[in-house]
Amino acid sequence: MARLFGTDGVRGLANGDLTPELALSVSASAARVLSAHGHSPRPVAVVGRDPRASGEMLEAAVVAGLTSAGADVLRVGVQPTPAVAFLVAELSADLGVMISASHNPMPDNGIKLFAAGGQKLADGIEDEIESALSAEPARPTGAGIGRVSEVGDALDRYSQHLLAATPHPLTGLRVVVDCANGAASVVAPEVYRKAGADVVAIHAEPDGININDGCGSTHLGQLQSVVVEHGADLGIAHDGDADRCLAVDGSGEIVDGDQIMAVLALAMAESGELTHGTLVATVMSNLGLHLAMREHGVKLRTTAVGDRYVLEELRSGGYALGGEQSGHVVFPALATTGDGLLTALRLMSRVAQSGKSLAELAAVMRRLPQVLVNVRVADKAAVAKSPAVRDAVEAVEAELGGQGRVLLRPSGTEQLVRVMVEAPAHDIAQAAADKLAAVVAAVS
């Protein structure tokens, strides 16, 4: 049986794979397991969600599950995922639940769990929660049933935290922000204005259905056009739950997560904040990032794909900055998880403080052509074990002759195998990726 938890919580088609019954059971189990680990007789849980329509249904189930296990619930409403993580620590809660499928299409949804302090759960704790789903525990009754209350100032608390972490005012910057009709729609434009920027907000009118629909960090075309149209200094793109940040420079060119990390790593090295002179990234990061960091004397450590693994490396090594090409960036001294708004504020602060354009700053890194092909499969495990796939990978690596690299990995949230190829020229990378994708598709 497949593991319930993926790389970022439990995710699936809302009311299909992810039913209210499952949401209730997972939440109740999480309350019991985390309560046992924290030795709290009456745990407190923070519950937030993104604005997708199914979140209303799943929030009701999650609250029911938590209170049925004797946990008191602090509802914070529509919030970015990093806001929920922050509020778990801010409100001294024992756990947090974020109902979101991040960048996934609207019909999907998910449940992300946070432990005390806003930390992501260890794999072992997730396994305990999953194992406990089949148990029939004693249920509290009477006064032992959990209670529910609202946190009216949740967004204000998170906003103040973000502003306090912004090292330089954004005065003089004009920025376009694409909120993906998601959880950042209110807070991102507001915070960027309070930090001093002139803000043009797009896709900031969520209706429960339009989240991530042709907008946000996975669809940058309109942001690029609006930045140029308004003569903005840069554009910022978030995803549905705002734990990502991608950018667009003043000419409309995309600045991806690797380039953002390169800019921030050098800024932090300059200010003495980059502990051990080290940046943490995943195996998906472009070779250009490795070359740029080496040129500037910054060490680069790599992890498996997933911000949870970046976080583990950051914590174990005491490092100060890490993230993913997709735009998840983590500042352990300021946040316990990837925070797209915090990343944007730090990036814009660097632009304002340096007096350089984003294009100038991002030029520190040259992206090698990289092609990523997502292949929908029936069985990810069969692809991983296939001799035909292994032989095809070895053949492509031999053709590249050390001038590029190949990476195949299963998605942690969908029935996909991601085929990534880097090469000196785009047409070489594309041809190699297409060849491998065809083999993967044939095997599955």
C-alpha positions in Angstrom: 0.0 0.0 0.0 1.3 3.4 -0.9 2.4 5.8 1.9 -0.4 8.3 2.7 2.0 11.2 3.2 3.8 12.6 0.2 6.7 15.1 0.2 4.3 17.8 1.4 1.6 16.3 3.4 -1.5 14.4 2.2 -2.8 15.6 -1.2 -5.3 14.5 -3.8 -8.6 15.2 -5.6 -10.9 16.9 -3.0 -13.9 14.7 -2.2 -12.3 12.0 -4.4 -9.0 10.8 -3.0 -9.0 13.3 -0.2 -12.4 12.9 1.4 -13.9 14.7 4.5 -13.7 11.3 6.3 -10.0 11.0 5.6 -9.4 14.6 6.6 -11.2 14.0 9.9 -9.3 10.8 10.6 -5.9 12.3 9.8 -6.5 15.4 11.9 -7.7 13.3 14.9 -4.8 11.0 14.6 -2.3 13.9 14.3 -3.8 15.5 17.5 -3.4 12.2 19.4 0.2 11.5 18.2 1.5 15.0 18.6 -0.2 15.3 22.0 1.6 12.1 23.1 5.0 13.4 21.9 4.4 16.8 23.5 2.9 15.4 26.7 0.1 18.0 26.4 -3.2 16.8 27.9 -5.2 19.3 25.9 -3.4 20.3 22.7 -4.0 23.5 20.8 -4.2 23.4 17.0 -4.0 26.3 14.5 -6.1 25.7 11.4 -5.8 27.7 8.2 -6.6 27.2 4.5 -6.2 28.6 1.0 -9.3 30.0 -0.7 -10.2 27.0 -2.9 -13.8 26.0 -2.6 -13.2 22.5 -1.2 -11.2 24.1 1.7 -14.5 25.1 3.3 -15.6 21.4 3.4 -12.3 20.1 4.5 -11.8 22.7 7.2 -15.0 21.6 8.8 -13.8 18.0 8.8 -10.4 18.9 10.1 -11.9 20.9 12.9 -14.3 18.1 13.8 -11.4 15.6 13.8 -9.2 17.8 16.1 -11.9 18.6 18.6 -13.1 15.0 18.7 -9.6 14.1 19.8 -9.7 16.7 22.6 -7.8 19.5 20.9 -8.8 23.1 21.0 -8.8 24.8 17.6 -7.7 28.3 16.7 -9.1 29.1 13.3 -7.1 31.6 11.3 -9.1 31.5 8.1 -7.5 32.0 4.6 -3.8 32.4 5.2 -0.5 31.6 3.3 1.0 28.3 4.4 4.1 30.1 6.0 1.6 32.3 8.0 0.1 29.1 9.5 3.6 27.8 10.4 4.5 31.2 11.9 1.2 31.4 13.9 1.8 27.9 15.4 4.9 29.3 17.1 3.4 32.8 17.7 0.4 31.4 19.4 2.3 28.7 21.3 0.2 26.0 19.7 1.0 22.3 19.7 0.3 21.7 16.0 -0.9 23.4 12.9 -3.0 22.2 9.9 -2.9 24.0 6.6 -5.5 22.9 4.0 -4.0 23.6 0.6 -2.8 22.0 -2.5 -0.3 24.8 -3.1 0.3 25.2 -6.9 -2.0 22.3 -7.9 -5.2 22.9 -9.9 -8.4 23.9 -8.0 -10.0 20.5 -7.8 -7.1 19.2 -5.7 -6.5 19.9 -2.1 -4.2 18.8 0.7 -3.5 18.7 4.4 -0.1 20.0 5.6 0.8 19.4 9.3 3.1 21.4 11.5 4.5 20.4 14.9 5.0 22.8 17.8 7.2 25.7 16.8 5.8 25.6 13.2 8.2 22.8 12.2 7.4 20.3 9.5 6.8 16.8 10.7 9.6 14.2 10.6 8.9 11.1 8.4 8.7 9.0 11.6 5.9 11.1 13.1 4.0 11.0 9.8 4.3 7.2 9.9 2.9 7.1 13.4 0.0 9.3 12.4 -0.8 7.0 9.5 -0.5 3.9 11.6 -2.8 5.3 14.2 -5.6 5.8 11.6 -6.7 2.2 12.0 -6.9 2.4 15.8 -10.1 3.0 17.7 -9.1 5.3 20.6 -11.2 6.4 23.5 -12.9 9.6 22.6 -13.3 12.4 25.1 -16.8 13.4 26.1 -18.4 16.3 28.0 -15.8 19.1 28.8 -13.1 16.9 27.3 -14.2 17.7 23.7 -12.1 20.4 22.1 -13.4 24.0 21.6 -13.1 26.3 18.6 -12.2 30.0 18.6 -11.3 32.5 15.9 -8.0 34.5 15.8 -9.1 37.8 14.5 -5.6 39.4 14.2 -3.8 36.5 12.5 -3.0 38.4 9.3 -1.8 41.5 11.3 0.6 39.3 13.4 2.0 37.7 10.2 2.3 41.1 8.5 4.3 42.6 11.3 6.6 39.6 11.4 7.3 40.1 7.6 7.9 43.8 8.0 10.3 43.3 10.9 12.3 40.8 8.7 12.7 43.3 5.8 16.2 44.7 6.0 15.8 47.8 3.8 12.7 49.8 2.8 11.3 49.4 -0.7 10.8 53.1 -1.3 11.1 53.9 -5.0 10.4 50.4 -6.3 7.4 49.7 -8.5 6.4 46.0 -8.3 3.7 43.9 -9.9 2.6 41.0 -7.8 0.6 38.0 -9.1 -1.2 36.5 -6.2 -2.5 33.5 -8.1 -6.0 34.2 -6.8 -4.8 32.4 -3.7 -3.9 32.9 -0.1 -1.6 35.9 -0.7 -4.3 38.0 -2.4 -4.8 40.3 0.6 -1.6 40.1 2.6 1.0 40.4 -0.2 0.0 43.7 -1.8 -0.7 45.1 1.7 2.7 44.2 3.1 4.7 45.3 0.0 3.0 48.7 0.2 3.7 49.0 3.9 7.4 48.2 3.1 7.4 51.2 0.8 6.8 49.8 -2.7 4.4 51.1 -5.3 2.3 47.9 -5.9 0.2 46.8 -8.9 -1.7 43.6 -7.8 -3.0 41.1 -10.4 -5.0 37.9 -9.9 -5.8 39.0 -6.4 -9.6 38.3 -6.4 -10.1 34.7 -5.3 -13.6 33.2 -5.7 -12.8 29.7 -4.6 -12.6 28.4 -8.2 -9.9 30.6 -9.9 -6.9 29.7 -7.7 -3.8 29.0 -9.9 -6.0 29.2 -13.0 -3.6 30.5 -15.7 -1.8 32.7 -13.2 0.7 32.7 -10.4 4.2 31.1 -10.2 3.3 28.3 -12.7 2.0 30.7 -15.4 4.2 33.8 -15.7 3.1 35.1 -19.1 0.7 37.8 -17.9 3.0 38.9 -15.1 5.8 39.4 -17.7 3.5 41.5 -19.9 2.1 43.7 -17.0 5.6 44.4 -15.7 6.6 45.8 -19.1 3.3 47.6 -19.6 3.6 49.4 -16.2 7.3 50.1 -16.5 7.7 48.3 -13.2 11.1 47.5 -11.7 10.2 43.9 -11.2 7.4 41.4 -10.8 6.7 38.8 -8.1 4.7 35.6 -8.6 3.3 33.5 -5.8 1.5 30.2 -5.9 -1.9 29.3 -4.3 -0.6 29.1 -0.8 2.2 31.6 -1.2 5.1 29.4 0.0 6.8 30.1 -3.4 8.2 33.2 -5.0 9.4 33.6 -8.6 10.3 36.9 -10.1 10.4 38.8 -13.4 12.9 41.6 -14.1 12.0 45.0 -15.5 12.3 43.8 -19.1 10.0 40.8 -18.5 12.7 38.1 -18.2 12.0 35.4 -15.7 14.2 35.1 -12.6 13.8 31.6 -11.2 14.4 30.2 -7.7 18.0 29.4 -8.4 18.8 33.0 -9.5 16.9 34.3 -6.5 19.0 32.1 -4.2 22.2 33.3 -5.9 21.3 36.9 -5.4 20.3 36.4 -1.8 23.3 34.1 -1.0 25.7 36.8 -2.1 23.8 39.5 -0.2 23.9 37.4 2.9 27.5 36.6 2.5 28.2 40.4 2.2 26.2 41.1 5.4 27.8 38.2 7.3 24.5 36.3 7.6 25.4 33.3 5.4 26.6 30.9 8.1 29.5 28.7 7.1 29.5 30.4 3.8 27.0 27.8 2.5 23.8 27.6 0.5 21.6 24.6 0.5 19.8 23.6 -2.7 18.3 20.4 -4.3 19.5 18.1 -7.0 17.2 19.9 -9.4 19.1 23.2 -9.1 20.8 24.3 -12.4 24.5 23.7 -12.9 24.7 27.4 -13.4 24.0 27.9 -9.7 26.9 25.6 -8.7 29.2 27.5 -11.0 28.2 30.9 -9.8 28.5 30.0 -6.1 31.9 28.4 -6.7 33.1 31.6 -8.5 32.1 33.7 -5.5 33.5 31.4 -2.8 30.1 30.1 -1.5 29.8 26.4 -0.8 26.7 24.6 -2.1 25.2 21.5 -0.5 22.5 19.5 -2.3 19.6 17.5 -1.1 16.7 15.4 -2.4 13.9 17.3 -4.0 11.4 18.8 -1.5 11.6 21.7 0.9 11.4 19.2 3.9 14.8 17.8 2.9 16.3 21.3 2.4 15.0 22.1 5.9 16.5 19.0 7.4 19.9 20.0 5.9 19.6 23.6 7.0 18.9 22.5 10.6 21.5 19.8 10.8 24.3 22.0 9.4 23.2 25.3 11.0 23.0 26.9 7.6 21.1 30.2 6.9 19.7 29.9 3.4 18.3 27.2 1.2 15.7 26.4 -1.3 14.5 25.1 -4.6 14.5 26.2 -8.2 10.7 26.2 -8.0 10.8 29.2 -5.7 10.6 27.7 -2.2 13.3 29.6 -0.3 13.9 29.1 3.4 15.5 31.5 6.0 15.8 29.3 9.1 16.5 32.3 11.4 13.2 33.9 10.2 10.9 31.1 9.2 10.4 27.4 9.7 9.3 26.7 6.1 9.4 28.2 2.6 7.9 31.7 2.7 7.2 33.4 -0.7 6.4 36.7 0.8 9.5 36.8 3.0 11.6 35.8 0.0 10.1 38.6 -2.1 10.7 41.1 0.6 14.3 40.1 0.9 14.8 40.1 -2.8 13.2 43.5 -3.3 15.2 44.9 -0.3 18.4 43.8 -2.1 17.4 45.6 -5.3 16.6 48.8 -3.3 19.7 48.6 -1.1 22.1 47.9 -4.0 20.8 50.5 -6.4 21.0 47.8 -9.1 18.3 46.4 -11.2 17.1 42.8 -10.7 18.5 41.9 -14.1 21.9 43.1 -13.0 21.8 41.2 -9.8 20.5 38.0 -11.4 23.2 38.1 -14.0 25.6 36.7 -11.4 24.3 33.3 -12.5 24.1 32.0 -16.0 21.4 29.3 -16.4 22.5 26.3 -18.5 19.7 25.1 -20.8 17.5 22.8 -18.7 14.5 20.9 -20.0 11.9 19.3 -17.7 9.4 16.8 -19.1 6.6 15.5 -16.9 5.5 12.0 -17.9 2.2 10.8 -16.5 2.5 7.1 -15.6 0.4 4.4 -14.1 3.2 3.0 -11.7 6.1 5.2 -10.6 7.8 2.3 -8.9 7.8 0.2 -12.1 9.6 3.0 -13.9 12.2 3.3 -11.2 13.0 -0.5 -11.4 13.0 -0.7 -15.2 16.2 -1.9 -16.9 15.1 -0.2 -20.1 14.9 3.2 -18.4 18.2 2.7 -16.7 19.9 1.8 -20.0 18.3 4.8 -21.7 19.6 7.1 -19.0 23.2 5.7 -19.3 23.1 6.1 -23.1 22.0 9.8 -22.8 24.7 10.5 -20.2 27.3 9.0 -22.5 26.1 11.2 -25.3 26.4 14.3 -23.2 29.9 13.3 -22.4 30.2 15.1 -19.0 28.8 18.4 -20.5 25.4 18.0 -18.9 23.4 15.8 -16.6 20.3 13.7 -16.4 17.9 13.4 -13.5 14.7 11.2 -13.3 12.6 11.4 -10.2 9.0 10.5 -9.3 6.7 13.3 -8.2 5.9 13.3 -4.5 2.3 14.4 -5.1 1.1 13.1 -8.5 1.5 10.0 -10.7 4.3 11.6 -12.7 7.9 10.9 -13.4 9.9 14.1 -14.0 12.6 13.8 -16.6 15.2 16.6 -16.4 18.2 17.1 -18.7 20.8 19.9 -18.7 23.1 20.4 -21.7 25.2 23.1 -23.3 22.4 23.9 -25.8 18.7 23.8 -25.5 18.1 21.7 -28.6 20.4 19.0 -27.2 18.7 19.0 -23.8 15.2 18.9 -25.4 16.1 16.0 -27.7 17.6 14.0 -24.8 14.6 14.7 -22.5 12.1 13.7 -25.2 14.0 10.5 -25.9 14.0 9.5 -22.2 10.4 10.6 -21.8 9.3 8.2 -24.6 11.1 5.3 -22.9 9.4 6.2 -19.5 6.0 6.4 -21.1 6.5 3.1 -22.9 7.5 1.3 -19.7 4.6 2.6 -17.7 
